[in-house]
């Protein structure tokens, strides 16, 4: 079983999270193979100044401009959560896990191209919208003994 490690400074932020965000994070933790081990919360909420600093740091490290939607600065309810896996998760596995969780959720029915979970830069970015809901058409894959 995987454990999601949360820094105590995030506890108040979690208390302000949109309910669907908590449910999607739980689905993500459940979807990660147990061999991966611990997952770490790297960010939930950021002030606008902290967000700008993070974007500058990314540019310094990668040489690329990274545009943010600002979702990590949304407060009450909080609508974003970043989770880092152990180094055993590569881009392929990270994206497959994101796809599996996304099959269960609709970010916004008005924008079907938007996703609740993205895997990039070595972490999962989980986000919700006020209209985020479970996908009623989701059918879980059931293993069969009948080949």
Secondary structure in CASP SS format (residue, H / E / C, confidence):
PFRMAT SS
TARGET T0000
AUTHOR 0000-0000-0000
METHOD secondary structure of the structure
MODEL  1
X C 1.00
X C 1.00
X C 1.00
X E 1.00
X E 1.00
X C 1.00
X C 1.00
X H 1.00
X H 1.00
X H 1.00
X H 1.00
X H 1.00
X H 1.00
X H 1.00
X H 1.00
X C 1.00
X E 1.00
X C 1.00
X H 1.00
X H 1.00
X H 1.00
X H 1.00
X H 1.00
X H 1.00
X H 1.00
X H 1.00
X H 1.00
X H 1.00
X H 1.00
X H 1.00
X H 1.00
X C 1.00
X C 1.00
X H 1.00
X H 1.00
X H 1.00
X C 1.00
X C 1.00
X E 1.00
X E 1.00
X E 1.00
X E 1.00
X E 1.00
X C 1.00
X C 1.00
X C 1.00
X C 1.00
X H 1.00
X H 1.00
X H 1.00
X H 1.00
X H 1.00
X H 1.00
X H 1.00
X H 1.00
X H 1.00
X H 1.00
X H 1.00
X H 1.00
X H 1.00
X H 1.00
X H 1.00
X C 1.00
X C 1.00
X C 1.00
X C 1.00
X C 1.00
X C 1.00
X C 1.00
X C 1.00
X H 1.00
X H 1.00
X H 1.00
X C 1.00
X C 1.00
X C 1.00
X C 1.00
X E 1.00
X C 1.00
X E 1.00
X E 1.00
X E 1.00
X E 1.00
X E 1.00
X C 1.00
X C 1.00
X C 1.00
X C 1.00
X C 1.00
X C 1.00
X H 1.00
X H 1.00
X H 1.00
X H 1.00
X H 1.00
X H 1.00
X H 1.00
X H 1.00
X H 1.00
X H 1.00
X H 1.00
X H 1.00
X C 1.00
X C 1.00
X E 1.00
X E 1.00
X C 1.00
X C 1.00
X C 1.00
X C 1.00
X C 1.00
X C 1.00
X C 1.00
X C 1.00
X C 1.00
X C 1.00
X E 1.00
X E 1.00
X E 1.00
X E 1.00
X C 1.00
X C 1.00
X E 1.00
X E 1.00
X E 1.00
X E 1.00
X E 1.00
X C 1.00
X C 1.00
X C 1.00
X C 1.00
X C 1.00
X E 1.00
X E 1.00
X C 1.00
X C 1.00
X C 1.00
X C 1.00
X C 1.00
X C 1.00
X C 1.00
X C 1.00
X C 1.00
X C 1.00
X C 1.00
X C 1.00
X C 1.00
END
